[in-house]
Amino acid sequence: MSPSSSSGDVFSPSEEQMNFAGDLAYACTIPGTIVCALALVAYAVVASYPHARKHLDRVSFRILVQALISNIFYGIAFAVTPMHPGNGCDFGAFAINLTLCLATFYTTCIAINLQLVLVHEVNGKMLEKYYIIVTVVLSLALNVPTYALGQFGWNALSETCWYSNDDKRKRLQWIIATQSFWISLAALTETVCSVIVLYWLYRFKRSIHSITRNATPSGRMASSDYPPRTSIALNRDPRFRKIVLRIALYPMVSLLLNISTVALDLNMSLHELRSRLDYYLLVIDLFMYGIRTFAYGALAFGDPSFINGIQEILSRRRTRSAESNLTNLDFANTEITTHGGDRIEVDVELQHISTGSDVTQSKCTTIGTLGSVDDVKTFSPSQGGHQRPFQRKYGQLSQEEEHMISIGRQL
């Protein structure tokens, strides 16, 4: 780096240094955009399997898809925006800020939906359209007037396409009013919602034993507990707690990325590039803007709905492979054998008992694969024989389980 000519001179980074900062941002953005695109392709592949598609039927997952699409367009806009003044620079700055707002607000909606569904027991599916409408309208309201009034363009300080007003004070006002305030508010909202949900989970975990003590001797909740509350339904299946904790990673990443970039943007607008430290902070700022697509793309591959869909596909493939090797076996049917000249009817039934930490549930299975209620064959007394245990237990599908499925689709 070239030192200042004297102690009183303002630090001025060289052209090579500024090119390095821009190239670093591009180098981080392009791989992240590819990762987001691959995540969407993987989602489409899983959704092409009817049995796996049901796992993707969740409000937060659909919002996540919208966020990924926004991140892809953000990465494209970031990569193709020219590094020189012109109409392309003006529109590129508009596109970057618009898609940045869309992606940020969508992830905020995921955190808000978690709190509303789990803590306040609001129907998330009813609010889904409002999440999308508010996100799109707010993003357009913040960026379209800014672009129309010529506030986007070449920023001589950072040598990037950003807010371009030559008046330092007015430029700072536009940055705060149309970007920094709203991005910070979204990140803080995500954090608050996540903390509330995690605290609710902590209290829920401590209340499991008290809920169990309120159960009737038959193991079912008293009639006064119906319709079952969210906490009771979640107690039936701890997988939902894992889903909540993994979705909470999005607000954590958003807080790190968004608050950091807002602080660095304001620092550059206030202090400009007067020292080497300011230049280093600019490099970090551009790096944070570039890495966000990779961060969200990586998180998308760990989404619980996506993983459950893959497990469903693999499970059914293993089942078909196992059944092809056991074509001579006929489970849950009557076999006729002879013993000492007498005919003996023998019922062979394969039943799998799954025992969890909260509840023991009987499930019918063939070669280790859980069946569904629709898969159970019903035998009437007129057909002979008595109703088998797994048939009786499937007939007792509880309201808690039905409510639990509904909650999963609202998350």
C-alpha positions in Angstrom: 0.0 0.0 0.0 1.2 3.5 -0.8 1.8 5.6 2.3 0.5 9.1 2.7 3.0 11.8 1.5 2.8 13.4 5.0 1.1 13.0 8.3 -1.5 15.6 7.4 -2.5 14.0 4.1 -5.7 12.1 3.8 -5.2 8.4 2.9 -6.0 7.7 -0.7 -6.1 4.0 -1.7 -4.6 3.1 -5.1 -6.5 1.9 -8.1 -5.1 -1.6 -7.5 -6.4 -1.6 -3.9 -9.9 -0.6 -5.0 -9.9 -3.2 -7.7 -8.9 -5.8 -5.2 -11.9 -4.8 -2.9 -14.3 -5.1 -5.9 -12.9 -8.4 -7.1 -13.1 -9.9 -3.7 -16.8 -9.1 -3.5 -17.4 -10.6 -6.9 -15.4 -13.7 -6.0 -17.6 -14.2 -2.9 -20.9 -13.5 -4.6 -20.7 -15.7 -7.7 -20.1 -19.0 -5.8 -22.9 -18.1 -3.3 -25.3 -17.5 -6.2 -24.5 -20.9 -7.6 -25.1 -22.5 -4.2 -28.5 -20.9 -4.0 -29.4 -22.0 -7.5 -28.3 -25.6 -6.7 -30.4 -25.5 -3.6 -33.5 -24.6 -5.6 -32.7 -27.4 -8.1 -32.4 -29.9 -5.3 -35.7 -28.7 -3.9 -37.3 -29.2 -7.3 -36.0 -32.7 -7.5 -37.3 -33.7 -4.1 -40.7 -32.1 -4.9 -40.9 -34.2 -8.0 -41.5 -37.3 -5.8 -45.1 -37.3 -4.6 -44.3 -39.0 -1.3 -41.5 -36.5 -0.5 -43.5 -33.5 -1.6 -45.6 -33.6 1.6 -42.6 -32.7 3.7 -42.2 -29.5 1.7 -45.7 -28.4 2.5 -44.7 -25.8 5.1 -45.1 -22.0 5.2 -41.5 -21.3 6.2 -40.2 -23.5 3.5 -42.2 -21.6 0.8 -40.9 -18.3 2.2 -37.4 -19.7 2.2 -37.8 -20.5 -1.5 -38.8 -16.8 -2.1 -35.7 -15.7 -0.1 -33.4 -18.0 -2.2 -34.8 -16.6 -5.4 -34.2 -13.1 -4.2 -30.6 -14.0 -3.2 -30.0 -15.4 -6.7 -31.2 -12.2 -8.3 -29.1 -10.2 -5.8 -26.0 -12.2 -6.7 -26.7 -11.7 -10.4 -27.2 -8.0 -10.0 -24.1 -7.7 -7.8 -22.0 -9.5 -10.4 -23.2 -7.8 -13.6 -23.4 -4.2 -12.3 -20.6 -2.2 -14.0 -17.8 -0.6 -12.0 -18.1 2.8 -13.7 -20.6 5.6 -13.9 -23.6 5.3 -16.3 -27.2 4.2 -16.6 -26.2 0.6 -16.0 -24.6 1.6 -12.7 -27.7 3.4 -11.6 -30.0 0.5 -12.4 -27.5 -2.0 -10.9 -27.5 -0.1 -7.6 -31.3 -0.2 -7.6 -31.5 -3.9 -8.4 -28.9 -4.7 -5.7 -30.8 -2.8 -3.0 -34.2 -4.1 -4.1 -33.2 -7.8 -4.0 -31.3 -7.2 -0.8 -34.4 -5.9 0.9 -36.5 -8.8 -0.5 -34.1 -11.4 0.8 -33.8 -9.8 4.2 -37.5 -9.2 4.8 -38.4 -12.8 3.7 -36.0 -14.3 6.3 -37.5 -11.9 8.8 -41.0 -13.3 8.0 -39.7 -16.8 8.8 -38.8 -15.8 12.3 -42.1 -13.9 12.8 -44.0 -16.9 11.5 -42.2 -19.2 14.0 -43.2 -17.0 16.9 -46.8 -16.5 15.8 -47.4 -20.2 15.2 -45.6 -21.7 18.2 -45.9 -19.1 20.9 -49.2 -17.4 20.0 -50.8 -20.3 18.2 -51.8 -18.3 15.1 -52.5 -20.1 11.9 -49.4 -19.4 9.8 -51.1 -20.5 6.5 -53.6 -17.7 6.8 -50.8 -15.2 7.1 -48.6 -16.5 4.3 -50.0 -14.2 1.6 -49.5 -11.2 3.9 -45.8 -12.1 4.5 -45.3 -12.0 0.7 -47.4 -8.9 0.1 -45.8 -6.8 2.8 -42.3 -7.8 1.8 -42.8 -6.9 -1.9 -44.6 -3.7 -1.2 -42.2 -2.5 1.4 -39.2 -3.3 -0.8 -40.6 -1.5 -3.8 -41.6 1.5 -1.6 -38.1 1.9 -0.3 -36.3 1.5 -3.6 -38.4 2.7 -6.5 -38.7 6.3 -5.3 -35.0 6.4 -4.5 -34.2 5.2 -8.0 -36.7 7.6 -9.6 -35.2 10.6 -7.7 -31.7 9.7 -9.0 -30.2 8.7 -5.6 -28.6 5.5 -6.9 -25.5 5.7 -9.0 -21.7 5.9 -8.9 -20.3 6.4 -5.4 -16.9 8.1 -5.7 -15.9 7.3 -2.1 -16.2 3.5 -2.3 -15.9 3.4 -6.1 -19.0 1.2 -6.3 -22.5 1.7 -7.6 -24.5 2.7 -4.5 -26.0 5.9 -3.2 -24.5 8.7 -5.2 -25.7 12.0 -3.8 -22.7 14.4 -3.6 -24.0 16.1 -0.5 -22.6 14.0 2.4 -25.5 14.9 4.7 -28.3 14.2 2.2 -26.6 10.9 1.1 -26.5 9.8 4.8 -30.1 10.6 5.2 -31.1 8.6 2.2 -29.0 5.6 3.3 -30.6 5.6 6.8 -34.2 6.2 5.6 -34.3 3.7 2.7 -31.8 1.0 3.8 -29.9 1.1 7.1 -32.9 1.6 9.3 -35.1 -1.1 7.7 -32.3 -3.6 7.4 -31.4 -3.1 11.0 -35.0 -3.3 12.1 -35.4 -6.6 10.2 -32.3 -8.1 11.8 -33.4 -7.0 15.3 -36.9 -8.3 14.7 -35.5 -11.7 13.7 -33.3 -11.8 16.7 -36.1 -10.9 19.1 -38.5 -13.4 17.6 -35.8 -16.1 17.8 -35.0 -15.3 21.5 -38.7 -15.5 22.3 -39.1 -18.9 20.5 -36.0 -20.3 22.2 -37.3 -19.1 25.6 -40.6 -20.7 24.9 -38.9 -23.9 24.0 -36.9 -23.8 27.3 -40.1 -23.3 29.3 -41.8 -26.0 27.2 -39.1 -28.5 28.0 -39.4 -27.9 31.7 -43.2 -28.3 31.5 -43.1 -31.7 29.9 -43.2 -33.5 33.2 -46.1 -31.5 34.5 -48.1 -32.1 31.3 -47.4 -35.8 31.7 -48.7 -35.7 35.3 -52.0 -34.2 34.1 -52.6 -37.1 31.7 -55.4 -39.6 32.4 -54.5 -43.1 33.5 -55.2 -44.3 30.0 -52.3 -42.2 28.7 -54.5 -39.8 26.8 -55.0 -36.2 27.8 -58.1 -35.3 29.7 -61.1 -34.1 27.7 -60.6 -30.6 29.0 -57.3 -30.4 27.1 -59.1 -30.6 23.7 -58.6 -29.1 21.3 -54.9 -30.0 22.0 -52.5 -27.1 22.5 -49.3 -26.6 20.5 -47.1 -27.6 23.4 -48.9 -31.0 23.8 -48.7 -31.7 20.1 -45.0 -30.9 20.0 -44.5 -33.1 23.1 -45.7 -36.0 20.8 -42.9 -35.5 18.3 -39.6 -33.9 19.4 -38.6 -33.5 15.7 -40.4 -30.2 15.7 -38.1 -28.8 18.2 -35.2 -29.7 15.9 -37.0 -27.9 13.1 -37.4 -24.8 15.1 -33.8 -24.7 16.3 -32.5 -25.2 12.8 -34.7 -22.5 11.3 -33.5 -20.2 14.1 -30.1 -20.3 12.4 -31.4 -17.9 9.7 -31.9 -15.0 12.1 -28.5 -15.6 13.6 -26.8 -15.3 10.3 -28.9 -12.3 9.3 -28.0 -10.5 12.5 -24.3 -11.1 11.8 -24.4 -10.0 8.2 -26.9 -7.2 8.3 -25.9 -5.4 11.4 -22.2 -5.6 10.3 -22.9 -4.2 6.8 -25.1 -1.4 8.2 -22.4 -0.3 10.7 -19.7 -0.5 8.0 -21.9 1.5 5.5 -22.5 4.2 8.0 -18.9 4.3 9.0 -17.8 4.9 5.4 -20.5 7.5 4.9 -19.4 9.4 8.0 -15.6 9.1 7.9 -15.0 8.4 4.2 -11.7 6.8 3.3 -9.3 8.8 5.5 -7.1 6.1 6.8 -5.9 2.6 6.1 -8.4 1.3 8.7 -11.2 2.9 6.7 -10.0 1.0 3.6 -9.8 -2.3 5.5 -13.3 -1.7 6.8 -14.5 -1.1 3.2 -13.0 -4.4 2.1 -14.7 -6.2 5.0 -18.0 -4.4 4.1 -17.8 -5.6 0.4 -16.8 -9.1 1.6 -19.9 -9.3 3.9 -22.1 -8.2 1.0 -20.6 -10.8 -1.2 -20.7 -13.7 1.3 -24.4 -13.4 2.2 -25.5 -15.5 -0.8 -23.2 -18.3 0.1 -24.3 -18.2 3.8 -28.0 -18.4 2.9 -27.4 -21.0 0.2 -25.5 -23.3 2.7 -28.3 -22.9 5.3 -30.9 -23.9 2.7 -29.3 -27.3 2.2 -29.9 -28.0 5.9 -33.5 -27.1 5.9 -35.5 -29.8 7.9 -38.2 -30.1 5.3 -35.7 -30.7 2.5 -33.8 -33.3 4.6 -37.0 -35.1 5.6 -38.0 -35.3 1.9 -34.6 -36.8 1.0 -35.0 -39.4 3.8 -38.5 -40.2 2.6 -37.1 -40.9 -0.9 -34.2 -43.0 0.4 -36.5 -44.9 2.7 -38.9 -45.9 0.0 -36.0 -47.0 -2.3 -34.6 -49.2 0.4 -38.0 -50.7 1.0 -38.5 -51.5 -2.7 -35.0 -53.1 -2.8 -35.8 -55.2 0.3 -39.2 -56.3 -1.0 -37.6 -57.5 -4.3 -35.4 -59.9 -2.3 -38.4 -61.2 -0.3 -40.9 -62.0 -3.0 -41.6 -65.4 -1.5 -42.7 -64.0 1.9 -46.3 -63.0 2.5 -46.6 -61.0 5.7 -49.9 -60.4 7.5 -51.6 -63.2 5.5 -52.8 -66.7 6.4 -50.4 -69.6 5.8 -51.7 -73.1 5.6 -49.4 -75.8 6.9 -49.8 -79.4 8.1 -48.8 -81.0 11.3 -49.4 -84.7 11.9 -51.9 -84.8 9.0 -53.9 -81.9 10.5 -54.4 -78.5 8.8 -53.3 -75.6 11.0 -53.9 -72.0 10.1 -51.1 -69.6 11.2 -51.3 -65.8 11.2 -47.9 -64.2 10.5 -47.8 -60.5 11.3 -44.8 -58.1 11.3 -45.2 -55.2 13.7 -42.7 -52.5 14.7 -43.0 -50.7 18.0 -41.4 -47.3 18.1 -40.6 -46.0 21.5 -39.7 -42.3 22.0 -38.8 -40.2 25.0 -42.3 -38.7 25.2 -44.7 -41.3 23.9 -44.8 -45.0 22.7 -46.6 -45.3 19.4 -47.4 -48.5 17.5 -46.8 -48.4 13.8 -47.4 -51.0 11.1 -44.4 -51.7 9.0 -43.2 -53.9 6.3 -39.5 -54.5 6.1 -38.8 -51.6 8.4 -40.8 -48.9 6.6 -43.5 -47.1 8.5 -46.9 -47.3 6.8 -49.6 -44.7 6.8 -53.2 -44.9 8.0 -54.3 -45.3 4.4 -52.0 -48.3 3.9 -53.6 -50.4 6.7 -56.0 -53.0 5.3 -59.3 -53.2 7.3 -60.8 -56.5 8.2 -64.4 -56.7 9.2 -65.7 -59.4 11.6 -67.6 -60.9 8.7 -64.3 -61.6 7.0 -63.3 -63.9 9.8 -60.8 -63.4 12.7 -60.4 -60.6 15.2 -59.1 -57.1 14.6 -55.3 -57.2 15.0 -53.5 -54.9 17.5 -51.9 -52.6 14.9 -55.3 -52.1 13.3 -56.9 -51.1 16.6 -54.1 -48.7 17.4 -54.2 -47.0 14.0 -57.9 -46.6 14.4 -57.1 -44.6 17.5 -55.2 -41.8 15.7 -55.2 -39.1 18.3 -56.3 -35.5 17.8 -52.8 -34.5 19.0 -51.2 -36.2 16.1 -53.6 -34.6 13.6 -52.9 -31.2 15.2 -49.2 -31.8 15.1 -49.3 -32.4 11.3 -51.3 -29.1 10.9 -48.7 -27.2 13.0 -45.9 -28.6 10.8 -47.5 -27.2 7.7 -47.9 -23.8 9.4 -44.3 -23.5 10.4 
